[in-house]
Amino acid sequence: MQDNTSRRAILRTGLMAAAGATLAAGAARAQDEKIAQELVQYQNQPKEGQQCNKCAQWVEPNACKIVAGVIVPQGYCVAYAPKEG
């Protein structure tokens, strides 16, 4: 009986480790698919009233759906798209 229990424990641990590795790889791919700040001419200041926290791509507290890295709320880039409404 003890052999079955230890096999189950080993299998369970292995499956959990594989699942964790898969999730980590997926998160890394999602970040890799974002555009580099340099390519969208990102800057830490608004431009003509356009700023990141007024953009449809803005993600609280300091991110963007399409641009990689830390984004400040008052920043701006050429991918700016005003929020609806």
N, C-alpha and C positions, 0 to 999 in steps of 0.2 A: 504494500500500500504506500509506503514511504517513497518508493521509486516513482510512482505515478504523480504524487504530489510535487516532487522536486522537478519532474519533467514539465508539469503544468506551469510551475513558477518560472522555469527557464523560458518556456515558450511565451508566457505572458510578458516577461521582461523584454524579451527580444522584439515582440510585436509593438510594445510601447515605445521602445527605442527607435524602431523603424518609422512609426507614426510621427514621432517627434522630429526626426530627420527630414521627413517629407514636408512637414509644416514649415520648418526652418528654410528649406530650399525654396518653397513657394513664396515665402516672404522676401527672400533675397531676389528672386526673379522679378517680383512686382516692383521692387526698388530699382532694379536694373532697367526696367522698361520705361522709367520716367526720363524726361528730357533734362540734360545738364543745364544748370543755371546760365552758363556762358552762352549757350546756343539760343536762349530766349532773351538775352540781354537783361537779365535780372539785375535789379538795383534795390538798395534798401530805402529809397525815397519814393514817394508817389510822383506821378507825372500827370499834370493837367487834371488833377482831381481823381485820377484812376489809381486805385491801390488794391493790393491783394485781398484784404478783408471785404472788399466790395465786389470781388470777382466770383463767378460761378464755380471756379475750380478751387476755391479756398476751403481748407480743412482746419478747424480749430484744433489746437491753439496756435500752431506754427508750421503748417504744412500745405501742400498743394496736391491736387489729384494727378497732375501731369508733370510738374517740375520737381526734380530731386532736391533733397537737402532741406535744411531749416529755412523757413520763409518767415519774414517779419510781416506783421499785419499792414504796415505802411509801405511795404515794398511795391514793386511794379515790374512787369515784363511785357514783352510784345504779344504774349499769348492771352493778355487780359481780355476777359469777356464779362460784361456787367451782369450781375444777378438779375433774374427776372423779378419784377414786382417791386 
